């Protein structure tokens, strides 16, 4: 069955199920009316229709219908709908804030309804309890189900991603092996071609050979040299992607900054090196820091050759021991002037500024670049003399799986602690209101002793608290006959008994007693 058809079948079954309590409790033979049945069924149909697009709206409509039926929010007709739409709202809604606004608005609306209708405050507490059990608790269960489904879905996605990552790792290993093979080919074939060129050169100047043979030997020497150059270019392409391998044919592995600058100067670039002196006995820079410094200088020279050929270039290298520099900082700057005429034969530096920034970052330093006031360009880096220890980063899939697990754990904590916190807050609120209402009906013993028989209702009222108890307490003795009205007040603050009974007849106090 298609997904759309399954959703419609589920919505229809849900609507029929939720209409059953409405039909049973709104039947005319059960004290209801058929118009009420029709309205309830229509409201539930609208709720089911809107439930997938706006999950919180159906919950708000059912809460409004329940409040219209009973201020306590608990109604036989709509309680099942409250539970169902509360769970679906938590399960389907992406955002949490609309539901939280609804949970905060319902108690305020219920309190206003209780005050307007003159009902006792206990009705409002019943509303809070119904809200917590029939709406909030199912909503939290729905949120937990959503978080669990997200974890399962993330697990499958991460498993698929890990398969692709393993395939990519295998591909990278194959490419790296090909790069090593290419390097071996370059070393072996290049050596052989160099030997061929040397021997051909010896034959070219051998007096024992005739002019034709010497000319052929010269052509062989030049062909071997050209083959060596083409081999270097091809191997360089094959080794692209392996940074250290790609760097090998361009510069010696142990080349210093001074040698790099000298090589650039020999190629025709007007470059000057300004290196601060180091104190005697100073330890050499670690290999990672030295390579990063070399890479910064090489990239700066390459950019100058590309974008400002013929412009003067200055290379500044300050060691950590240089006075006036922060301790433990290696600073290197390559400053090129504005573009000028001419070109330089310096080879490309490799992966550009993006790769350079990563190289400097791995060495624990920072890379900067800016345009100088004269229109030139400055590339600078600050590196610590001792790079931080490399820490292998966790795979992306493992990090995402750990994040998904943390989200589910937080969802579980919310599903457990939020209801407990709500119940605790509800208990404290009920205790506070109960204490307040008890205080409102508490008659001080001193005021009770000052009340005299025969006083008018107004005179007695000056000593009475704001509100009497609601009716005669259970198991209290019968009221004296012939009385117009009897009022009961608490004799103690916390205990329900004994109580003070004041009975009036013809507007005067006719009886007073402390009854158990």
MARKE-152782 format. One record per residue (C-alpha): residue number from 0; residue in one letter; x, y, z. Coordinates in Angstrom, 3 decimals, decimal comma. Layout:
   dopa   drenvex         xx         yy         zz
    NUM         A          X          Y          Z
...
END
This chain:
   dopa   drenvex         xx         yy         zz
      0         X      0,000      0,000      0,000
      1         X      1,396      3,464     -0,852
      2         X      2,471      5,737      1,982
      3         X     -0,297      8,250      1,221
      4         X     -2,987      5,574      1,369
      5         X     -1,647      4,243      4,667
      6         X     -1,746      7,727      6,190
      7         X     -5,354      8,229      5,106
      8         X     -6,375      4,835      6,462
      9         X     -4,717      5,625      9,791
     10         X     -6,413      9,035     10,016
     11         X     -9,823      7,506      9,263
     12         X     -9,376      4,782     11,884
     13         X     -8,225      7,383     14,430
     14         X    -11,254      9,574     13,781
     15         X    -13,669      6,651     14,157
     16         X    -11,999      5,575     17,395
     17         X    -12,117      9,063     18,920
     18         X    -15,777      9,501     17,932
     19         X    -16,855      6,498     20,016
     20         X    -16,661      8,284     23,431
     21         X    -18,429     11,303     21,930
     22         X    -21,264      9,100     20,676
     23         X    -21,563      7,239     23,977
     24         X    -21,552     10,268     26,269
     25         X    -23,441     12,668     24,008
     26         X    -26,260     10,316     23,102
     27         X    -29,718     11,818     23,842
     28         X    -30,648      8,753     25,843
     29         X    -27,644      9,401     28,070
     30         X    -28,463     13,023     28,814
     31         X    -26,788     14,480     25,718
     32         X    -28,024     15,824     22,405
     33         X    -27,502     14,985     18,760
     34         X    -26,241     18,490     17,902
     35         X    -23,521     18,001     20,500
     36         X    -22,640     14,677     18,847
     37         X    -22,408     16,375     15,445
     38         X    -20,244     19,221     16,800
     39         X    -17,912     16,813     18,590
     40         X    -17,501     14,609     15,524
     41         X    -16,851     17,668     13,334
     42         X    -14,228     19,021     15,752
     43         X    -12,452     15,665     15,805
     44         X    -12,557     15,469     12,000
     45         X    -10,908     18,904     11,740
     46         X     -8,303     17,855     14,293
     47         X     -7,422     14,696     12,374
     48         X     -7,221     16,639      9,100
     49         X     -4,835     19,238     10,560
     50         X     -2,811     16,825     12,671
     51         X     -0,069     16,102     10,163
     52         X      0,628     19,641      9,019
     53         X      0,097     21,505     12,319
     54         X      0,399     18,920     15,123
     55         X     -0,203     21,364     17,988
     56         X     -3,425     22,860     16,573
     57         X     -5,558     19,697     17,083
     58         X     -4,369     19,454     20,676
     59         X     -5,404     23,062     21,304
     60         X     -8,846     22,470     19,737
     61         X     -9,506     19,389     21,855
     62         X     -8,398     21,210     25,004
     63         X    -10,791     24,055     24,157
     64         X    -13,650     21,576     23,590
     65         X    -12,890     19,873     26,923
     66         X    -12,800     23,183     28,802
     67         X    -16,111     24,169     27,224
     68         X    -17,591     20,925     28,522
     69         X    -15,962     20,891     31,977
     70         X    -13,623     23,365     33,712
     71         X    -11,784     20,383     35,187
     72         X    -10,610     19,423     31,650
     73         X    -11,437     15,791     32,349
     74         X    -14,412     14,754     30,247
     75         X    -15,438     11,228     29,201
     76         X    -16,082     12,497     25,667
     77         X    -12,668     14,033     24,949
     78         X    -10,173     12,453     27,366
     79         X     -9,168      9,819     24,816
     80         X     -8,721     12,571     22,216
     81         X     -6,548     14,556     24,634
     82         X     -4,248     11,570     25,156
     83         X     -4,110     10,719     21,437
     84         X     -3,465     14,221     20,111
     85         X     -1,021     14,957     22,953
     86         X      1,070     11,933     21,974
     87         X      0,817     12,746     18,250
     88         X      1,822     16,371     18,866
     89         X      4,962     15,237     20,675
     90         X      5,642     12,650     17,978
     91         X      5,115     14,833     14,902
     92         X      5,999     18,406     15,902
     93         X      9,514     19,583     15,082
     94         X      9,408     22,609     17,404
     95         X      8,734     22,341     21,134
     96         X      7,871     25,960     21,887
     97         X      4,232     25,976     20,604
     98         X      3,350     23,061     22,891
     99         X      5,028     24,758     25,856
    100         X      3,041     27,939     25,185
    101         X     -0,139     25,837     25,131
    102         X      0,755     24,113     28,403
    103         X      1,244     27,523     30,013
    104         X     -1,928     29,060     28,566
    105         X     -4,302     26,274     29,646
    106         X     -3,843     26,813     33,455
    107         X     -4,329     30,567     33,021
    108         X     -7,488     30,071     30,991
    109         X     -8,754     27,514     33,508
    110         X     -8,097     29,871     36,421
    111         X     -9,979     32,665     34,683
    112         X    -12,868     30,294     33,955
    113         X    -13,012     29,182     37,584
    114         X    -13,066     32,770     38,805
    115         X    -15,744     33,814     36,324
    116         X    -18,035     30,902     37,162
    117         X    -17,506     31,205     40,925
    118         X    -16,374     27,597     41,312
    119         X    -14,113     26,511     44,193
    120         X    -10,368     26,537     43,664
    121         X    -10,245     22,760     43,852
    122         X    -11,658     22,659     40,316
    123         X     -8,552     24,422     39,073
    124         X     -6,321     21,862     40,798
    125         X     -8,294     19,128     39,093
    126         X     -7,612     20,891     35,777
    127         X     -3,871     20,962     36,499
    128         X     -3,865     17,276     37,342
    129         X     -5,800     16,426     34,165
    130         X     -3,438     18,556     32,104
    131         X     -0,389     16,811     33,531
    132         X     -1,716     13,271     33,145
    133         X     -3,853     13,467     29,993
    134         X     -1,847     15,998     27,930
    135         X      1,714     16,610     29,124
    136         X      2,603     12,987     29,907
    137         X      1,438     11,673     26,479
    138         X      3,233     14,572     24,785
    139         X      6,487     13,603     26,520
    140         X      5,994      9,985     25,470
    141         X      5,586     11,195     21,890
    142         X      8,783     13,257     22,146
    143         X     10,663     10,214     23,395
    144         X      9,340      8,122     20,499
    145         X     10,477     10,837     18,077
    146         X     13,962     10,926     19,593
    147         X     14,225      7,138     19,483
    148         X     13,199      7,028     15,814
    149         X     15,738      9,728     15,071
    150         X     18,466      7,669     16,747
    151         X     17,515      4,562     14,750
    152         X     17,396      6,559     11,513
    153         X     20,721      8,198     12,291
    154         X     22,222      4,781     12,995
    155         X     21,233      3,473      9,570
    156         X     22,420      6,641      7,854
    157         X     25,735      6,506      9,681
    158         X     26,166      2,832      8,828
    159         X     25,672      3,654      5,157
    160         X     28,035      6,601      5,446
    161         X     30,672      4,474      7,150
    162         X     30,512      2,019      4,264
    163         X     31,151      4,856      1,832
    164         X     33,966      6,170      4,054
    165         X     35,603      2,756      4,146
    166         X     35,379      2,574      0,366
    167         X     36,924      6,061      0,154
    168         X     39,723      5,028      2,527
    169         X     40,422      1,994      0,364
    170         X     40,522      4,222     -2,710
    171         X     42,927      6,599     -0,996
    172         X     45,170      3,708      0,012
    173         X     45,225      2,478     -3,595
    174         X     46,059      5,971     -4,827
    175         X     48,792      6,305     -2,223
    176         X     50,262      2,982     -3,273
    177         X     50,179      4,101     -6,885
    178         X     51,978      7,274     -5,821
    179         X     54,700      5,217     -4,131
    180         X     55,000      3,039     -7,234
    181         X     55,262      6,200     -9,347
    182         X     58,042      7,438     -7,093
    183         X     59,931      4,183     -7,473
    184         X     59,488      4,390    -11,247
    185         X     60,814      7,951    -11,228
    186         X     63,842      7,003     -9,181
    187         X     64,733      3,867    -11,128
    188         X     63,879      4,992    -14,652
    189         X     65,289      8,459    -14,060
    190         X     68,544      6,931    -12,898
    191         X     68,697      4,665    -15,941
    192         X     67,887      7,523    -18,330
    193         X     70,544      9,646    -16,662
    194         X     73,089      6,873    -17,220
    195         X     72,007      6,607    -20,857
    196         X     72,420     10,379    -21,268
    197         X     75,901     10,260    -19,683
    198         X     77,031      7,420    -21,910
    199         X     75,578      9,098    -24,977
    200         X     77,404     12,287    -24,055
    201         X     80,657     10,321    -23,780
    202         X     80,076      8,817    -27,219
    203         X     79,246     12,256    -28,619
    204         X     82,789     13,507    -27,853
    205         X     84,572     10,201    -28,569
    206         X     87,187     10,971    -31,321
    207         X     87,110      7,361    -32,447
    208         X     83,613      7,850    -33,876
    209         X     82,804      9,579    -37,068
    210         X     80,654     12,727    -37,395
    211         X     77,462     10,750    -38,114
    212         X     77,938      8,554    -35,082
    213         X     78,681     11,572    -32,838
    214         X     75,571     13,344    -34,188
    215         X     73,483     10,242    -33,423
    216         X     74,962     10,047    -29,900
    217         X     74,058     13,716    -29,337
    218         X     70,514     13,101    -30,465
    219         X     70,361     10,130    -28,107
    220         X     71,630     12,283    -25,228
    221         X     69,051     15,005    -25,915
    222         X     66,279     12,407    -26,284
    223         X     67,239     10,886    -22,910
    224         X     67,191     14,327    -21,288
    225         X     63,792     15,107    -22,792
    226         X     62,472     11,711    -21,681
    227         X     63,696     12,452    -18,156
    228         X     61,795     15,764    -18,134
    229         X     58,620     14,181    -19,491
    230         X     58,923     11,375    -16,943
    231         X     59,207     13,944    -14,150
    232         X     56,089     15,749    -15,373
    233         X     54,046     12,546    -15,723
    234         X     55,125     11,201    -12,345
    235         X     54,251     14,576    -10,809
    236         X     50,702     14,241    -12,150
    237         X     50,433     10,656    -10,892
    238         X     51,619     11,729     -7,451
    239         X     49,121     14,628     -7,171
    240         X     47,166     14,400     -3,922
    241         X     50,084     13,074     -1,892
    242         X     51,527     16,309     -0,577
    243         X     54,883     15,028      0,568
    244         X     55,354     12,967     -2,570
    245         X     54,409     15,892     -4,781
    246         X     56,895     18,114     -3,001
    247         X     59,815     15,744     -3,546
    248         X     60,624     16,456     -7,201
    249         X     60,369     20,231     -6,673
    250         X     62,802     20,730     -3,805
    251         X     65,169     18,579     -1,725
    252         X     63,645     17,248      1,491
    253         X     66,274     18,971      3,675
    254         X     66,378     22,292      1,808
    255         X     66,719     25,306      4,098
    256         X     65,032     28,673      3,686
    257         X     68,352     30,200      2,610
    258         X     68,790     27,545     -0,081
    259         X     65,203     28,066     -1,256
    260         X     65,774     31,819     -1,558
    261         X     69,076     31,229     -3,372
    262         X     67,349     28,897     -5,826
    263         X     64,642     31,516     -6,471
    264         X     67,308     34,205     -6,951
    265         X     69,152     31,975     -9,398
    266         X     65,954     31,633    -11,417
    267         X     65,845     35,417    -11,878
    268         X     63,652     36,608     -9,003
    269         X     64,865     39,746     -7,163
    270         X     64,540     38,339     -3,642
    271         X     66,359     39,206     -0,420
    272         X     66,466     37,177      2,826
    273         X     66,588     38,935      6,182
    274         X     67,088     36,320      8,881
    275         X     67,623     37,184     12,545
    276         X     70,742     35,723     14,142
    277         X     70,444     32,788     16,498
    278         X     72,403     32,407     19,678
    279         X     75,190     29,879     19,867
    280         X     74,074     26,391     20,807
    281         X     70,437     26,975     19,934
    282         X     68,619     23,757     19,057
    283         X     67,323     23,449     15,502
    284         X     63,628     23,806     14,864
    285         X     61,524     20,645     14,970
    286         X     60,887     19,047     11,594
    287         X     57,183     20,005     11,453
    288         X     57,922     23,656     12,285
    289         X     60,824     23,826      9,851
    290         X     58,686     22,352      7,059
    291         X     55,902     24,805      7,797
    292         X     58,348     27,741      7,632
    293         X     59,784     26,413      4,371
    294         X     56,291     25,962      2,972
    295         X     55,243     29,545      3,875
    296         X     58,330     31,001      2,182
    297         X     57,896     28,805     -0,896
    298         X     54,197     29,722     -1,237
    299         X     55,008     33,408     -0,861
    300         X     57,703     33,230     -3,539
    301         X     55,402     31,259     -5,831
    302         X     52,583     33,796     -5,461
    303         X     55,045     36,620     -6,147
    304         X     56,263     34,857     -9,308
    305         X     52,693     34,261    -10,491
    306         X     50,991     37,545     -9,663
    307         X     53,844     40,092     -9,487
    308         X     56,628     38,864    -11,791
    309         X     59,709     41,035    -11,599
    310         X     58,648     42,777     -8,359
    311         X     61,191     42,816     -5,511
    312         X     60,524     40,311     -2,715
    313         X     61,696     40,364      0,904
    314         X     61,730     37,308      3,158
    315         X     61,873     38,009      6,926
    316         X     62,619     35,109      9,292
    317         X     62,755     35,835     13,028
    318         X     63,772     33,016     15,346
    319         X     62,472     32,608     18,929
    320         X     65,791     33,690     20,406
    321         X     65,715     37,032     18,574
    322         X     65,459     39,959     21,039
    323         X     62,183     41,826     20,999
    324         X     60,110     38,813     19,892
    325         X     57,741     36,924     22,174
    326         X     59,439     33,917     23,670
    327         X     58,737     30,707     21,842
    328         X     57,467     32,218     18,572
    329         X     58,863     31,770     15,062
    330         X     57,731     34,532     12,709
    331         X     58,125     34,467      8,943
    332         X     56,973     37,103      6,438
    333         X     57,182     37,206      2,649
    334         X     56,552     40,712      1,294
    335         X     56,326     41,265     -2,457
    336         X     56,142     44,608     -4,201
    337         X     53,550     45,629     -6,781
    338         X     53,462     43,819    -10,132
    339         X     56,186     44,742    -12,580
    340         X     57,611     43,650    -15,885
    341         X     59,299     40,342    -16,478
    342         X     58,579     36,801    -15,327
    343         X     60,253     34,365    -12,982
    344         X     60,987     30,699    -13,565
    345         X     60,162     29,580    -10,035
    346         X     58,082     26,356     -9,912
    347         X     54,624     26,234     -8,359
    348         X     54,397     25,742     -4,634
    349         X     51,671     23,057     -4,686
    350         X     48,248     23,262     -3,029
    351         X     47,997     27,000     -2,453
    352         X     46,908     29,016      0,555
    353         X     44,228     26,551      1,653
    354         X     46,706     23,730      2,081
    355         X     49,226     26,138      3,584
    356         X     46,743     27,273      6,212
    357         X     46,123     23,638      7,176
    358         X     49,855     22,947      7,350
    359         X     50,444     25,960      9,633
    360         X     47,456     25,039     11,794
    361         X     48,723     21,490     12,294
    362         X     52,044     22,967     13,402
    363         X     50,190     25,012     16,054
    364         X     50,531     28,373     14,316
    365         X     48,424     30,969     12,555
    366         X     48,573     32,239      8,973
    367         X     47,858     35,803      7,856
    368         X     47,736     37,652      4,564
    369         X     47,139     41,259      3,607
    370         X     47,712     43,866      0,919
    371         X     50,501     46,287      1,819
    372         X     49,971     50,077      1,577
    373         X     52,194     50,174     -1,507
    374         X     50,011     47,741     -3,419
    375         X     52,100     44,677     -2,686
    376         X     51,188     41,501     -0,844
    377         X     52,339     40,127      2,501
    378         X     52,077     36,513      3,642
    379         X     52,964     35,927      7,293
    380         X     52,885     33,133      9,843
    381         X     53,574     32,782     13,553
    382         X     54,530     29,298     14,745
    383         X     55,558     27,858     18,105
    384         X     59,029     26,301     18,148
    385         X     57,516     23,076     19,514
    386         X     54,314     22,046     17,701
    387         X     51,521     20,415     19,748
    388         X     51,213     16,675     19,824
    389         X     48,982     15,424     17,058
    390         X     45,691     14,009     18,291
    391         X     43,779     11,832     15,886
    392         X     40,351     13,285     15,219
    393         X     37,347     11,061     15,744
    394         X     35,636     10,012     12,529
    395         X     32,728     12,178     11,526
    396         X     30,322      9,269     11,671
    397         X     31,362      8,428     15,232
    398         X     30,909     12,055     16,302
    399         X     27,449     12,234     14,775
    400         X     26,430      8,945     16,369
    401         X     27,634     10,196     19,744
    402         X     25,687     13,429     19,231
    403         X     22,536     11,479     18,374
    404         X     22,968      9,368     21,488
    405         X     23,345     12,452     23,657
    406         X     20,154     13,913     22,185
    407         X     18,246     10,730     22,952
    408         X     19,611     10,659     26,485
    409         X     18,503     14,249     26,965
    410         X     15,093     13,301     25,582
    411         X     14,857     10,438     28,054
    412         X     15,852     12,735     30,902
    413         X     13,188     15,218     29,862
    414         X     10,596     12,469     29,583
    415         X     11,353     11,395     33,164
    416         X     12,262     14,558     34,994
    417         X      9,813     17,002     33,441
    418         X      6,730     15,043     34,622
    419         X      8,298     14,604     38,050
    420         X      9,104     18,312     38,203
    421         X      5,563     19,182     37,103
    422         X      4,054     16,902     39,727
    423         X      6,368     18,334     42,389
    424         X      5,488     21,889     41,368
    425         X      1,791     20,969     41,334
    426         X      2,104     19,462     44,807
    427         X      3,852     22,540     46,159
    428         X      1,253     24,788     44,556
    429         X     -1,599     22,763     45,991
    430         X      0,048     22,789     49,415
    431         X      0,506     26,545     49,239
    432         X     -3,075     27,168     48,142
    433         X     -4,385     24,769     50,789
    434         X     -2,398     26,603     53,434
    435         X     -3,767     29,897     52,168
    436         X     -7,368     28,691     52,166
    437         X     -6,943     27,261     55,659
    438         X     -5,651     30,605     56,811
    439         X     -8,671     32,295     55,234
    440         X    -11,052     30,188     57,374
    441         X     -8,997     30,150     60,600
    442         X    -10,620     31,874     63,602
    443         X     -8,177     32,944     66,277
    444         X     -9,048     31,548     69,734
    445         X     -8,742     35,062     71,219
    446         X    -11,301     36,397     68,728
    447         X    -13,604     33,467     69,432
    448         X    -13,600     34,178     73,195
    449         X    -14,562     37,818     72,551
    450         X    -17,653     36,874     70,584
    451         X    -20,821     37,088     72,734
    452         X    -24,290     35,694     72,265
    453         X    -26,824     38,270     71,116
    454         X    -24,351     40,282     69,033
    455         X    -25,531     41,303     65,611
    456         X    -24,199     39,725     62,455
    457         X    -22,208     42,868     61,672
    458         X    -20,607     42,973     65,144
    459         X    -19,602     39,328     64,943
    460         X    -18,316     39,766     61,380
    461         X    -15,645     42,199     62,558
    462         X    -13,829     39,347     64,302
    463         X    -14,425     36,617     61,742
    464         X    -11,922     35,554     59,012
    465         X    -12,591     36,136     55,320
    466         X    -14,255     32,833     54,476
    467         X    -16,040     30,098     56,458
    468         X    -15,708     26,411     55,717
    469         X    -17,773     24,941     52,884
    470         X    -20,744     23,502     54,782
    471         X    -20,935     21,354     57,907
    472         X    -17,904     19,116     58,404
    473         X    -18,403     15,377     58,235
    474         X    -19,389     13,651     61,492
    475         X    -20,137     16,990     63,097
    476         X    -23,098     17,000     65,553
    477         X    -26,460     18,200     64,336
    478         X    -27,120     21,940     64,311
    479         X    -29,446     23,439     66,953
    480         X    -33,055     23,625     65,767
    481         X    -34,629     26,913     64,734
    482         X    -31,449     28,539     63,450
    483         X    -31,400     30,559     60,256
    484         X    -27,745     29,883     59,412
    485         X    -24,695     28,217     60,967
    486         X    -21,103     29,061     59,985
    487         X    -18,041     26,880     60,672
    488         X    -14,470     28,078     61,125
    489         X    -11,190     26,300     61,803
    490         X    -10,119     26,191     65,424
    491         X     -6,537     25,173     64,515
    492         X     -4,406     26,116     61,557
    493         X     -3,494     22,676     60,229
    494         X     -5,972     20,178     61,708
    495         X     -9,448     19,703     60,237
    496         X    -11,059     19,314     63,688
    497         X    -12,196     20,733     66,043
    498         X    -14,093     23,648     64,515
    499         X    -15,988     26,670     65,813
    500         X    -19,713     26,779     65,043
    501         X    -21,579     30,097     65,031
    502         X    -25,363     29,983     64,519
    503         X    -27,537     33,035     63,798
    504         X    -31,252     33,650     64,200
    505         X    -33,054     36,837     63,245
    506         X    -29,710     38,533     62,507
    507         X    -28,218     37,871     65,948
    508         X    -25,813     35,254     67,292
    509         X    -27,960     32,621     68,984
    510         X    -25,435     29,798     69,547
    511         X    -21,707     29,275     69,538
    512         X    -19,791     26,093     70,235
    513         X    -16,546     24,247     69,639
    514         X    -17,526     20,967     68,031
    515         X    -15,291     17,956     67,420
END
